[in-house]
Each structure stands twice: as C-alpha cells, then as structure tokens.
Amino acid sequence: MFVVLGVTGHTGSVVAESLLARQQPVRVVVRSADKGDAWKTKGAEVAVASLEDVPAMTRALTGAAGVYLLVPPNYGAAAWLAEQRQRMDQAAQAVKASGIPHVVFLSSIGGHLADGTGPIRAVRYGEQVLGTAVKNLTVLRPCYFMDNWALGIGMAKGQGLLPTFIAPEAKVPMISTLDIGRIGAERLLAGGSGRRIVELAGPDEYSPNDVALTLGQLLGKPVSAQSAPLSAVVPTFTSFGFSAEAAALFEEMYAAFAKGAIGYESPGQLVRGAVTLVEGLRRLA
C-alpha cells in the first residue's frame, strides 16, 4: 500500500494515477470525503485527514510501505514561513508516529541552500525535519514548473504578451508536473535506501522567449515575453491574495535566480523528464 498526498493538485494526482495504472494499492489523503469520491471510483482507498490533525494523518500513514508527501502552502498566511515550518513539523510527527518506512518528499531546486532562497527555505526545513523522522527519505528537487506559465496564458491569448519576472532571454531548467508525478511514483515503487536526493529537470532548458514562441505557435498568434522589474513582484503577488511576507519571499527568490545564486547541488546527476515544452504547454493552452 502506498499513500499519496496532494491528489487534488498536479503532482500528487499523477503519482496516484501512475500507481493505480500499475495495479498498486493506493490510499489517497484528502481534507474532506467528497474530494475522495472520484478516487474511490478509480479503485483507491480514501483517508480523510490534514496535516493540522496529526492523529488522523498518523492513521492515514500507518501500515503503508511509503508515502508521497508534499506540504501545500497557504500563501495568504501573514507569518507564512513560520506557518509552513509548523506544518512541516506536523508532517514529521505523523510520519514518525506511523512508523512508515519510506517518504518521497517534494522539495525544490536549491533545497540545499541555507538562506536567500525565499519560499524554498520552507522545503529545506522540511527536508531536515523529515530526515530525523523516517529511516528512508527520498527528496525530489524539481526546477521551475512548466505549469506555472498557466497564469499568463490569458494575457497571451488576449494581448499577445507573456508576463515574466525571469529575463526573457535567460535559459532556465523547466519541468512538467507530469514528469514529477511519474518519477515520484517510480521512486515509491523502488523503495527507500537511506537519504537520497533526486534533482529533476526537463529534457532541455528554456527561456521565457522560448515559452512565448511556443505559446504563439499553439495559439496561432504572435506572443512575446514581457519582462517585469523585480520591484513589481510584491504588488503583483499581493494582488493575487498573497500576504506581504509571502510576496516578499518570492521577490527574494526571483532576485536569487537572477543572480544565479540558486541552482542544483549536483548538476551532473540530474534526472531528466521526457515532457517537452511544447507538450507541457499544449496541456495548458
């Protein structure tokens, strides 16, 4: 039996689907029973629990061979980093109490860096506390999600512009959540072996200009990348409902990426996905 969190999101749903496709017993964890109905139809067992309810989460993990674990962010939280770390602590408490032998944890590129990485600091903390709670920990550190470009597709369709806080010509690693979920399922099936770091990338590196060109081809109209200054990060993200602290952390992260301060710990050992940029964007567009 494998437990999967985050099945109402992108990567967790792919993990669960991949395991079920291989005839593996799956228990999905959802916050309310109605969110599990579709998964019951697919053959999964459903557990209702949340990270805030450590006893319920402990029961959801008990008896399983492994869990795909992510800690969804509440970007509206005023003290975002402290709240996220608290939820990481609660996840670690449930993992330790359940005795589950293997955790596949969704972290991020730059998870090995101590500071200056914005919201990545939260998953770095998660790596540390989970490392003391479970015998076998597999840490997935993916790069920029191709799926993040979904937020700009409306403007691309309407105005032919793709807003970005990344320099339009800068080539950066990008990966589809389809690849993250597939690899997450494969790592669960492989079982744990102490602490392992798996750094993930897509099949190639892409720039915002590449994204704009590809979107234009898919939409049948010219699209150009529109660079925004880092000073616009906080007002933009707070307009989306992010707290001031969460928005400031994203400004810190974008500034670090712009300086080349965030990268892979072992770039020569990347696990590359198979989903190309055009395939990833076609799903969104």
C-alpha positions as CSV (number, residue, x, y, z in Angstrom):
1,M,0.0,0.0,0.0
2,F,1.2,3.5,-1.0
3,V,-0.2,6.7,0.5
4,V,-0.4,9.8,-1.7
5,L,-1.0,13.4,-0.5
6,G,-1.8,16.3,-2.8
7,V,-4.1,14.3,-5.1
8,T,-6.3,17.4,-5.7
9,G,-3.2,19.1,-7.2
10,H,-0.9,18.4,-10.1
11,T,1.9,16.2,-8.9
12,G,0.0,14.1,-6.3
13,S,-2.7,13.2,-8.8
14,V,-0.1,12.0,-11.3
15,V,1.6,9.9,-8.6
16,A,-1.7,8.3,-7.7
17,E,-2.8,7.7,-11.3
18,S,0.6,6.2,-12.1
19,L,0.5,3.8,-9.2
20,L,-3.1,2.7,-9.9
21,A,-2.1,2.1,-13.6
22,R,0.4,-0.4,-12.3
23,Q,-2.2,-2.2,-10.2
24,Q,-0.7,-0.9,-7.0
25,P,-2.9,-0.5,-3.9
26,V,-3.2,3.3,-3.2
27,R,-4.6,5.3,-0.3
28,V,-5.2,8.9,-1.1
29,V,-5.4,11.5,1.7
30,V,-8.0,14.3,1.2
31,R,-9.3,17.0,3.5
32,S,-12.9,16.1,3.0
33,A,-14.7,12.9,2.0
34,D,-16.3,14.5,-1.2
35,K,-12.8,15.1,-2.6
36,G,-12.1,11.4,-2.5
37,D,-15.2,10.2,-4.4
38,A,-13.6,10.2,-7.8
39,W,-10.6,8.3,-6.4
40,K,-12.8,5.7,-4.9
41,T,-14.3,5.2,-8.4
42,K,-10.7,4.6,-9.7
43,G,-10.1,2.0,-7.1
44,A,-8.2,3.9,-4.4
45,E,-8.7,3.8,-0.7
46,V,-9.6,7.2,0.8
47,A,-8.4,8.6,4.1
48,V,-9.8,12.0,5.4
49,A,-7.0,13.8,7.2
50,S,-5.0,17.0,7.2
51,L,-1.5,17.9,8.4
52,E,-3.1,20.0,11.2
53,D,-4.7,16.8,12.6
54,V,-1.6,14.8,13.5
55,P,-3.5,11.8,14.9
56,A,-5.7,11.5,11.7
57,M,-2.6,11.8,9.5
58,T,-0.8,9.2,11.5
59,R,-3.7,6.8,11.0
60,A,-3.6,7.6,7.2
61,L,0.0,6.7,7.0
62,T,0.0,3.6,9.3
63,G,0.6,0.3,7.6
64,A,1.8,1.7,4.3
65,A,5.1,0.9,2.5
66,G,5.7,4.5,1.5
67,V,4.1,7.9,1.1
68,Y,4.4,10.7,-1.4
69,L,4.4,13.8,0.7
70,L,4.1,17.5,-0.1
71,V,3.0,20.3,2.2
72,P,0.7,22.6,0.3
73,P,1.3,26.3,1.0
74,N,-1.2,28.8,2.4
75,Y,0.2,31.9,0.7
76,G,-2.3,34.1,2.5
77,A,-0.8,33.5,5.9
78,A,0.7,36.6,7.5
79,A,3.6,34.7,9.0
80,W,4.0,32.4,6.1
81,L,7.4,30.9,6.7
82,A,6.6,30.1,10.4
83,E,3.3,28.5,9.5
84,Q,4.8,26.4,6.7
85,R,7.5,25.2,9.1
86,Q,4.9,24.3,11.7
87,R,3.1,22.2,9.1
88,M,6.4,20.5,8.2
89,D,6.8,19.7,11.9
90,Q,3.3,18.2,12.0
91,A,4.0,16.1,8.9
92,A,7.2,14.8,10.5
93,Q,5.4,14.0,13.7
94,A,2.8,11.9,11.8
95,V,5.5,10.2,9.8
96,K,7.4,9.2,12.9
97,A,4.4,8.1,14.9
98,S,3.1,6.0,12.0
99,G,6.3,4.1,11.5
100,I,6.1,4.3,7.8
101,P,9.4,3.2,6.3
102,H,9.8,5.5,3.3
103,V,8.9,9.1,2.4
104,V,9.2,10.6,-1.0
105,F,9.1,14.3,-0.3
106,L,8.5,17.1,-2.8
107,S,11.1,19.8,-2.2
108,S,12.7,22.2,-4.7
109,I,15.8,23.1,-6.6
110,G,18.0,25.0,-4.1
111,G,16.9,22.9,-1.2
112,H,20.5,22.5,-0.1
113,L,21.0,26.3,0.4
114,A,20.6,27.7,3.9
115,D,19.2,31.1,3.1
116,G,18.4,33.7,0.5
117,T,16.1,31.4,-1.4
118,G,12.7,32.8,-0.5
119,P,9.9,30.2,-0.1
120,I,12.4,27.4,-0.8
121,R,13.6,27.9,2.8
122,A,10.4,26.1,3.9
123,V,11.0,22.9,2.0
124,R,14.7,22.9,3.1
125,Y,13.3,22.9,6.6
126,G,11.0,20.0,5.6
127,E,14.0,18.0,4.3
128,Q,15.7,18.4,7.7
129,V,12.8,17.5,10.0
130,L,11.7,14.6,7.9
131,G,15.3,13.3,7.8
132,T,15.1,12.8,11.6
133,A,11.6,11.2,11.4
134,V,12.0,8.4,8.9
135,K,14.6,5.8,8.1
136,N,14.4,6.2,4.3
137,L,13.8,9.6,2.8
138,T,13.8,10.3,-1.0
139,V,13.9,14.1,-1.7
140,L,12.7,15.3,-5.0
141,R,14.1,18.7,-6.0
142,P,12.4,19.8,-9.3
143,C,13.1,23.1,-11.1
144,Y,10.6,25.6,-12.4
145,F,7.3,24.1,-13.2
146,M,6.2,24.4,-16.8
147,D,2.7,24.5,-15.4
148,N,3.4,27.9,-13.8
149,W,3.0,29.5,-17.2
150,A,-0.7,28.8,-17.0
151,L,-1.2,32.1,-15.1
152,G,0.0,34.1,-18.1
153,I,-1.9,32.3,-20.9
154,G,-5.0,34.5,-20.6
155,M,-2.9,37.6,-21.3
156,A,-1.1,35.7,-24.1
157,K,-4.4,34.9,-25.7
158,G,-5.9,38.4,-25.2
159,Q,-2.9,40.7,-25.7
160,G,-0.2,38.6,-27.2
161,L,2.0,39.2,-24.1
162,L,3.5,36.8,-21.6
163,P,4.4,38.4,-18.3
164,T,7.6,37.2,-16.6
165,F,9.9,38.0,-13.8
166,I,12.6,36.0,-15.5
167,A,14.9,37.7,-18.0
168,P,13.2,36.9,-21.4
169,E,16.5,35.5,-22.9
170,A,17.6,33.5,-19.8
171,K,17.7,29.8,-20.3
172,V,16.4,28.0,-17.2
173,P,15.5,24.4,-16.3
174,M,11.8,23.7,-16.5
175,I,9.9,20.5,-15.9
176,S,6.3,19.3,-16.3
177,T,4.4,18.2,-13.3
178,L,3.6,15.0,-15.3
179,D,7.3,14.1,-15.1
180,I,7.5,15.0,-11.4
181,G,4.5,12.8,-10.6
182,R,5.7,9.9,-12.8
183,I,9.2,10.0,-11.2
184,G,7.6,10.3,-7.7
185,A,5.6,7.1,-8.3
186,E,8.7,5.3,-9.6
187,R,10.7,6.2,-6.5
188,L,7.9,4.9,-4.3
189,L,7.9,1.6,-6.2
190,A,11.7,1.4,-6.0
191,G,11.6,1.7,-2.2
192,G,13.9,3.7,0.1
193,S,17.6,3.4,0.8
194,G,18.6,5.9,3.4
195,R,18.6,9.6,2.4
196,R,18.6,10.2,-1.3
197,I,18.4,13.4,-3.2
198,V,16.9,13.3,-6.7
199,E,17.3,16.6,-8.6
200,L,14.9,16.9,-11.5
201,A,14.9,18.8,-14.8
202,G,13.0,18.7,-18.1
203,P,14.5,17.4,-21.3
204,D,16.1,20.8,-22.0
205,E,16.4,24.3,-20.7
206,Y,14.1,27.0,-22.0
207,S,13.8,30.8,-21.8
208,P,10.7,32.9,-21.5
209,N,11.2,33.8,-25.1
210,D,11.1,30.1,-26.0
211,V,7.8,29.8,-24.0
212,A,6.3,32.8,-25.7
213,L,7.3,31.5,-29.2
214,T,5.9,28.0,-28.4
215,L,2.7,29.5,-27.0
216,G,2.3,31.6,-30.1
217,Q,2.6,28.6,-32.3
218,L,0.0,26.7,-30.2
219,L,-2.4,29.7,-30.2
220,G,-1.9,30.7,-33.8
221,K,-0.9,34.3,-33.0
222,P,2.3,36.1,-32.1
223,V,3.2,36.2,-28.4
224,S,6.2,38.0,-26.9
225,A,7.6,37.7,-23.4
226,Q,7.1,40.9,-21.3
227,S,9.7,41.3,-18.6
228,A,8.6,43.0,-15.4
229,P,11.0,44.5,-12.8
230,L,11.6,42.7,-9.5
231,S,10.1,45.7,-7.8
232,A,6.8,44.6,-9.2
233,V,6.9,41.2,-7.6
234,V,5.4,42.2,-4.2
235,P,2.5,44.3,-5.6
236,T,1.7,41.6,-8.2
237,F,1.7,38.7,-5.7
238,T,-0.3,40.6,-3.0
239,S,-2.9,41.4,-5.7
240,F,-3.2,37.6,-6.1
241,G,-4.0,37.3,-2.4
242,F,-0.5,36.6,-1.1
243,S,0.4,38.0,2.3
244,A,3.1,40.7,2.4
245,E,5.6,38.2,3.8
246,A,4.9,35.5,1.2
247,A,5.2,38.1,-1.6
248,A,8.5,39.4,-0.2
249,L,9.9,35.8,-0.1
250,F,9.1,35.4,-3.8
251,E,10.9,38.6,-4.6
252,E,13.9,37.2,-2.7
253,M,13.7,34.0,-4.7
254,Y,13.4,35.8,-8.1
255,A,16.4,38.0,-7.2
256,A,18.5,35.0,-6.3
257,F,17.6,33.2,-9.5
258,A,18.5,36.4,-11.5
259,K,22.0,36.4,-9.8
260,G,22.5,32.7,-10.4
261,A,22.5,32.0,-6.7
262,I,20.0,29.2,-6.9
263,G,20.9,26.0,-8.7
264,Y,21.4,22.3,-8.4
265,E,23.5,20.7,-5.7
266,S,24.8,18.0,-8.1
267,P,24.1,19.3,-11.6
268,G,26.0,16.3,-13.1
269,Q,23.5,13.8,-11.7
270,L,20.2,15.3,-12.9
271,V,17.2,13.0,-13.6
272,R,15.6,14.4,-16.7
273,G,11.9,14.2,-17.6
274,A,10.5,13.4,-21.0
275,V,7.8,16.0,-21.4
276,T,9.0,18.8,-23.8
277,L,8.0,22.4,-23.5
278,V,5.5,22.2,-26.4
279,E,3.9,19.1,-24.9
280,G,3.7,20.7,-21.4
281,L,2.2,24.0,-22.8
282,R,-0.2,22.2,-25.0
283,R,-1.9,20.8,-21.9
284,L,-2.3,24.4,-20.6
285,A,-3.2,26.2,-23.7
